[in-house]
């Protein structure tokens, strides 16, 4: 499961998500942000908070014990 979902219909390629991601999970590819290291996502929410178009959704994993 990918932790970050980017709606490319809403995205304006502002690069905020790429700049703010502390895990270097997001990179610009062909003018749009792509998740390149999804398994390294910290679920910090920085990309979602900094997106001016609300184009990013974070799917939090279920904790099963």
Buried (B, 14 or more C-beta within 10 A) or exposed (E): EEBBEBEEEEBEBBEBBBEBBEBEBBBBEEEEBBBEEBEEBEEBEBBBEBBEEEBBEBEEEEEEE
